[in-house]
Amino acid sequence: MSDSERPDLVAFQELEHLILALADEMATWRRRAQEAEARLKTPPATGSRSASAALEKENRDLRERLEAARGRTKQLMDKLRFLRQQQESEAHR
C-alpha cells in the first residue's frame, strides 16, 4: 500500500488544503478590515468643509422631520385618548 492510497493521509492532505485556504481568506478579511479602520481614522482631505456643512444640513433636516413626527404622534395619541374615553363612557351607559 503506497502513501497516496492511505485514507488517513488523503484526509490529512484535504484538511491541510482547507486550512490553508481558510488562512488565506482570513488574511484577506483582516487586511480589508484594517484598511476600513484606517479610512475611518483619517477624514478625507478634499471637500471636508462642504461635507461637514452637508452633514449639518442633513442633521437639521432630520431634526425638523423628527419634531414634525413627534407633533403628529402627539395628535394621534390625543385622538386615541379621546376615543378611548368615549368608548368607556358608552360602555358605562
FILO-609905 format. One record per atom (N, C-alpha, C): x negated, y, z; atom name; residue in three letters. Coordinates in steps of 0.1 Angstrom, whole numbers. Atoms other than C-alpha are relative to their C-alpha. Example, Ala and Ser with C-alpha at 12.3 -4.5 7.8 and 13.67 -1.06 7.14 Angstrom:
2
+-------+-------+-------+------+------+
|     X |     Y |     Z | atom | rest |
+-------+-------+-------+------+------+
|    -9 |   -12 |     0 |    N |  ALA |
|  -123 |   -45 |    78 |   CA |  ALA |
|    -9 |    12 |     0 |    C |  ALA |
|     9 |   -11 |     0 |    N |  SER |
|  -137 |   -11 |    71 |   CA |  SER |
|     8 |    11 |     8 |    C |  SER |
+-------+-------+-------+------+------+
//
This chain:
93
+-------+-------+-------+------+------+
|     X |     Y |     Z | atom | rest |
+-------+-------+-------+------+------+
|    -9 |   -12 |     0 |    N |  MET |
|     0 |     0 |     0 |   CA |  MET |
|    -9 |    12 |     0 |    C |  MET |
|     8 |   -12 |     0 |    N |  SER |
|   -15 |    33 |   -10 |   CA |  SER |
|     6 |    11 |     8 |    C |  SER |
|    -5 |   -11 |    -8 |    N |  ASP |
|   -13 |    66 |     9 |   CA |  ASP |
|    12 |     7 |    -6 |    C |  ASP |
|   -11 |    -7 |     6 |    N |  SER |
|    10 |    81 |   -17 |   CA |  SER |
|    13 |    -7 |     1 |    C |  SER |
|   -12 |     7 |    -2 |    N |  GLU |
|    35 |    54 |   -11 |   CA |  GLU |
|     6 |    -1 |    14 |    C |  GLU |
|    -5 |     1 |   -14 |    N |  ARG |
|    38 |    56 |    26 |   CA |  ARG |
|    10 |    11 |     3 |    C |  ARG |
|   -11 |   -10 |    -2 |    N |  PRO |
|    71 |    72 |    35 |   CA |  PRO |
|    -3 |    11 |    11 |    C |  PRO |
|     3 |   -10 |   -10 |    N |  ASP |
|    57 |    89 |    66 |   CA |  ASP |
|    -9 |    11 |    -5 |    C |  ASP |
|     8 |   -10 |     6 |    N |  LEU |
|    31 |   107 |    46 |   CA |  LEU |
|     7 |     8 |   -10 |    C |  LEU |
|    -8 |    -8 |     9 |    N |  VAL |
|    56 |   117 |    19 |   CA |  VAL |
|     8 |    10 |     8 |    C |  VAL |
|    -9 |    -9 |    -8 |    N |  ALA |
|    79 |   131 |    46 |   CA |  ALA |
|    -9 |    11 |     6 |    C |  ALA |
|     9 |   -10 |    -6 |    N |  PHE |
|    49 |   149 |    62 |   CA |  PHE |
|    -3 |    10 |   -10 |    C |  PHE |
|     4 |   -10 |    10 |    N |  GLN |
|    39 |   165 |    29 |   CA |  GLN |
|    12 |     9 |    -4 |    C |  GLN |
|   -12 |    -8 |     2 |    N |  GLU |
|    75 |   176 |    23 |   CA |  GLU |
|     2 |    10 |    11 |    C |  GLU |
|    -1 |    -9 |   -11 |    N |  LEU |
|    76 |   191 |    57 |   CA |  LEU |
|   -10 |    11 |     0 |    C |  LEU |
|    11 |   -10 |     1 |    N |  GLU |
|    43 |   208 |    52 |   CA |  GLU |
|     4 |    11 |   -11 |    C |  GLU |
|    -4 |    -9 |    11 |    N |  HIS |
|    56 |   223 |    19 |   CA |  HIS |
|    11 |     9 |     5 |    C |  HIS |
|   -11 |    -9 |    -5 |    N |  LEU |
|    88 |   236 |    36 |   CA |  LEU |
|    -5 |    10 |    10 |    C |  LEU |
|     6 |    -9 |   -10 |    N |  ILE |
|    68 |   251 |    65 |   CA |  ILE |
|    -7 |    11 |    -7 |    C |  ILE |
|     8 |   -10 |     7 |    N |  LEU |
|    45 |   269 |    41 |   CA |  LEU |
|    10 |    10 |    -8 |    C |  LEU |
|   -10 |    -8 |     6 |    N |  ALA |
|    75 |   282 |    21 |   CA |  ALA |
|     7 |     9 |    10 |    C |  ALA |
|    -7 |    -8 |   -11 |    N |  LEU |
|    92 |   294 |    53 |   CA |  LEU |
|   -10 |    11 |     5 |    C |  LEU |
|    10 |   -10 |    -4 |    N |  ALA |
|    60 |   311 |    64 |   CA |  ALA |
|    -2 |    12 |   -10 |    C |  ALA |
|     1 |   -11 |    10 |    N |  ASP |
|    57 |   330 |    31 |   CA |  ASP |
|    13 |     9 |     0 |    C |  ASP |
|   -13 |    -8 |     0 |    N |  GLU |
|    94 |   340 |    33 |   CA |  GLU |
|     0 |     9 |    12 |    C |  GLU |
|     1 |    -8 |   -12 |    N |  MET |
|    89 |   352 |    69 |   CA |  MET |
|    -9 |    12 |    -1 |    C |  MET |
|     9 |   -10 |     2 |    N |  ALA |
|    59 |   372 |    59 |   CA |  ALA |
|     6 |    11 |    -9 |    C |  ALA |
|    -7 |   -10 |     8 |    N |  THR |
|    79 |   389 |    32 |   CA |  THR |
|    10 |     8 |     7 |    C |  THR |
|   -10 |    -7 |    -8 |    N |  TRP |
|   107 |   398 |    56 |   CA |  TRP |
|    -7 |     9 |    10 |    C |  TRP |
|     7 |    -8 |    -9 |    N |  ARG |
|    82 |   411 |    81 |   CA |  ARG |
|    -6 |    12 |    -6 |    C |  ARG |
|     5 |   -11 |     8 |    N |  ARG |
|    65 |   433 |    55 |   CA |  ARG |
|    11 |    10 |    -3 |    C |  ARG |
|   -11 |    -9 |     3 |    N |  ARG |
|    98 |   447 |    44 |   CA |  ARG |
|     5 |     7 |    12 |    C |  ARG |
|    -5 |    -7 |   -12 |    N |  ALA |
|   109 |   454 |    80 |   CA |  ALA |
|   -10 |    11 |     4 |    C |  ALA |
|    10 |   -10 |    -4 |    N |  GLN |
|    76 |   472 |    87 |   CA |  GLN |
|     0 |    12 |    -9 |    C |  GLN |
|    -1 |   -11 |    10 |    N |  GLU |
|    80 |   493 |    55 |   CA |  GLU |
|    12 |     8 |     4 |    C |  GLU |
|   -12 |    -7 |    -3 |    N |  ALA |
|   115 |   502 |    65 |   CA |  ALA |
|    -2 |     8 |    13 |    C |  ALA |
|     3 |    -7 |   -12 |    N |  GLU |
|   104 |   512 |   100 |   CA |  GLU |
|    -9 |    12 |    -2 |    C |  GLU |
|     9 |   -11 |     3 |    N |  ALA |
|    76 |   533 |    86 |   CA |  ALA |
|     8 |    12 |    -7 |    C |  ALA |
|    -9 |   -10 |     7 |    N |  ARG |
|   102 |   551 |    63 |   CA |  ARG |
|     8 |     8 |    10 |    C |  ARG |
|    -9 |    -6 |   -10 |    N |  LEU |
|   124 |   558 |    93 |   CA |  LEU |
|    -8 |    10 |     9 |    C |  LEU |
|     8 |    -8 |    -9 |    N |  LYS |
|    95 |   573 |   113 |   CA |  LYS |
|    -5 |    12 |    -7 |    C |  LYS |
|     5 |   -12 |     7 |    N |  THR |
|    84 |   597 |    86 |   CA |  THR |
|    11 |     6 |    -9 |    C |  THR |
|   -11 |    -6 |     8 |    N |  PRO |
|   111 |   621 |    73 |   CA |  PRO |
|    -6 |     4 |   -14 |    C |  PRO |
|     4 |    -4 |    13 |    N |  PRO |
|   110 |   629 |    36 |   CA |  PRO |
|    -6 |    15 |     0 |    C |  PRO |
|     7 |   -13 |     0 |    N |  ALA |
|    87 |   659 |    29 |   CA |  ALA |
|     8 |    10 |    -9 |    C |  ALA |
|    -6 |    -9 |     9 |    N |  THR |
|   107 |   674 |     0 |   CA |  THR |
|    15 |     0 |     3 |    C |  THR |
|   -14 |    -2 |    -2 |    N |  GLY |
|   142 |   688 |     5 |   CA |  GLY |
|     5 |    -3 |    14 |    C |  GLY |
|    -5 |     4 |   -14 |    N |  SER |
|   143 |   681 |    42 |   CA |  SER |
|     9 |    11 |     6 |    C |  SER |
|    -9 |   -11 |    -5 |    N |  ARG |
|   158 |   716 |    49 |   CA |  ARG |
|    14 |    -2 |    -6 |    C |  ARG |
|   -13 |     2 |     7 |    N |  SER |
|   185 |   710 |    23 |   CA |  SER |
|     8 |   -12 |     5 |    C |  SER |
|    -6 |    12 |    -5 |    N |  ALA |
|   191 |   675 |    36 |   CA |  ALA |
|     6 |     3 |    14 |    C |  ALA |
|    -5 |    -4 |   -13 |    N |  SER |
|   194 |   689 |    71 |   CA |  SER |
|    12 |     8 |     0 |    C |  SER |
|   -12 |    -8 |     2 |    N |  ALA |
|   218 |   715 |    60 |   CA |  ALA |
|    12 |    -8 |    -4 |    C |  ALA |
|   -11 |     9 |     5 |    N |  ALA |
|   239 |   689 |    42 |   CA |  ALA |
|     5 |    -8 |    11 |    C |  ALA |
|    -5 |     8 |   -12 |    N |  LEU |
|   240 |   667 |    73 |   CA |  LEU |
|     8 |     9 |    10 |    C |  LEU |
|    -7 |    -9 |    -9 |    N |  GLU |
|   250 |   697 |    94 |   CA |  GLU |
|    14 |     3 |    -5 |    C |  GLU |
|   -13 |    -3 |     6 |    N |  LYS |
|   278 |   705 |    70 |   CA |  LYS |
|     9 |   -12 |     1 |    C |  LYS |
|    -8 |    12 |    -1 |    N |  GLU |
|   289 |   669 |    69 |   CA |  GLU |
|     5 |    -3 |    14 |    C |  GLU |
|    -4 |     1 |   -14 |    N |  ASN |
|   289 |   668 |   107 |   CA |  ASN |
|    12 |    10 |     4 |    C |  ASN |
|   -11 |   -10 |    -2 |    N |  ARG |
|   311 |   700 |   108 |   CA |  ARG |
|    13 |    -6 |    -6 |    C |  ARG |
|   -12 |     6 |     7 |    N |  ASP |
|   335 |   684 |    83 |   CA |  ASP |
|     6 |   -11 |     7 |    C |  ASP |
|    -5 |    12 |    -8 |    N |  LEU |
|   337 |   652 |   103 |   CA |  LEU |
|     6 |     4 |    13 |    C |  LEU |
|    -6 |    -5 |   -13 |    N |  ARG |
|   343 |   671 |   135 |   CA |  ARG |
|    14 |     6 |    -3 |    C |  ARG |
|   -13 |    -5 |     3 |    N |  GLU |
|   372 |   690 |   118 |   CA |  GLU |
|    10 |   -11 |    -3 |    C |  GLU |
|    -9 |    11 |     3 |    N |  ARG |
|   387 |   658 |   105 |   CA |  ARG |
|     4 |    -7 |    12 |    C |  ARG |
|    -3 |     7 |   -13 |    N |  LEU |
|   384 |   642 |   139 |   CA |  LEU |
|     9 |     8 |     8 |    C |  LEU |
|    -9 |    -9 |    -7 |    N |  GLU |
|   401 |   672 |   155 |   CA |  GLU |
|    14 |    -1 |    -5 |    C |  GLU |
|   -13 |     2 |     6 |    N |  ALA |
|   429 |   670 |   130 |   CA |  ALA |
|     6 |   -13 |     3 |    C |  ALA |
|    -6 |    13 |    -3 |    N |  ALA |
|   433 |   633 |   136 |   CA |  ALA |
|     4 |     0 |    14 |    C |  ALA |
|    -4 |    -1 |   -14 |    N |  ARG |
|   434 |   640 |   173 |   CA |  ARG |
|    14 |     7 |     2 |    C |  ARG |
|   -13 |    -7 |    -1 |    N |  GLY |
|   462 |   665 |   168 |   CA |  GLY |
|    12 |    -9 |    -5 |    C |  GLY |
|   -11 |     9 |     6 |    N |  ARG |
|   482 |   641 |   146 |   CA |  ARG |
|     3 |   -12 |    10 |    C |  ARG |
|    -3 |    11 |   -10 |    N |  THR |
|   477 |   613 |   172 |   CA |  THR |
|     8 |     5 |    12 |    C |  THR |
|    -7 |    -6 |   -12 |    N |  LYS |
|   489 |   636 |   200 |   CA |  LYS |
|    15 |     1 |    -4 |    C |  LYS |
|   -14 |    -1 |     5 |    N |  GLN |
|   520 |   644 |   179 |   CA |  GLN |
|     7 |   -13 |     0 |    C |  GLN |
|    -6 |    14 |     0 |    N |  LEU |
|   527 |   607 |   173 |   CA |  LEU |
|     3 |    -5 |    14 |    C |  LEU |
|    -2 |     5 |   -14 |    N |  MET |
|   522 |   599 |   210 |   CA |  MET |
|    12 |     8 |     6 |    C |  MET |
|   -12 |    -8 |    -5 |    N |  ASP |
|   547 |   627 |   219 |   CA |  ASP |
|    13 |    -5 |    -6 |    C |  ASP |
|   -12 |     5 |     6 |    N |  LYS |
|   572 |   614 |   194 |   CA |  LYS |
|     4 |   -14 |     6 |    C |  LYS |
|    -2 |    14 |    -5 |    N |  LEU |
|   567 |   578 |   207 |   CA |  LEU |
|     6 |     1 |    14 |    C |  LEU |
|    -5 |    -2 |   -14 |    N |  ARG |
|   572 |   590 |   243 |   CA |  ARG |
|    15 |     4 |     0 |    C |  ARG |
|   -14 |    -4 |     1 |    N |  PHE |
|   604 |   608 |   233 |   CA |  PHE |
|     9 |   -11 |    -4 |    C |  PHE |
|    -9 |    11 |     5 |    N |  LEU |
|   618 |   578 |   215 |   CA |  LEU |
|     1 |   -11 |    11 |    C |  LEU |
|    -1 |    10 |   -11 |    N |  ARG |
|   610 |   555 |   245 |   CA |  ARG |
|     9 |     6 |    10 |    C |  ARG |
|    -9 |    -6 |   -10 |    N |  GLN |
|   627 |   579 |   268 |   CA |  GLN |
|    15 |    -1 |    -4 |    C |  GLN |
|   -14 |     1 |     6 |    N |  GLN |
|   658 |   580 |   245 |   CA |  GLN |
|     4 |   -15 |     1 |    C |  GLN |
|    -4 |    14 |     0 |    N |  GLN |
|   658 |   542 |   243 |   CA |  GLN |
|     3 |    -4 |    14 |    C |  GLN |
|    -2 |     3 |   -14 |    N |  GLU |
|   655 |   539 |   281 |   CA |  GLU |
|    13 |     6 |     5 |    C |  GLU |
|   -12 |    -6 |    -5 |    N |  SER |
|   683 |   563 |   287 |   CA |  SER |
|    13 |    -6 |    -6 |    C |  SER |
|   -11 |     7 |     6 |    N |  GLU |
|   706 |   545 |   262 |   CA |  GLU |
|     1 |   -14 |     6 |    C |  GLU |
|     0 |    13 |    -6 |    N |  ALA |
|   697 |   512 |   279 |   CA |  ALA |
|     7 |     1 |    13 |    C |  ALA |
|    -6 |    -1 |   -14 |    N |  HIS |
|   709 |   525 |   313 |   CA |  HIS |
|    15 |     4 |    -1 |    C |  HIS |
|   -14 |    -4 |     1 |    N |  ARG |
|   743 |   536 |   299 |   CA |  ARG |
|     9 |   -12 |     1 |    C |  ARG |
+-------+-------+-------+------+------+
//
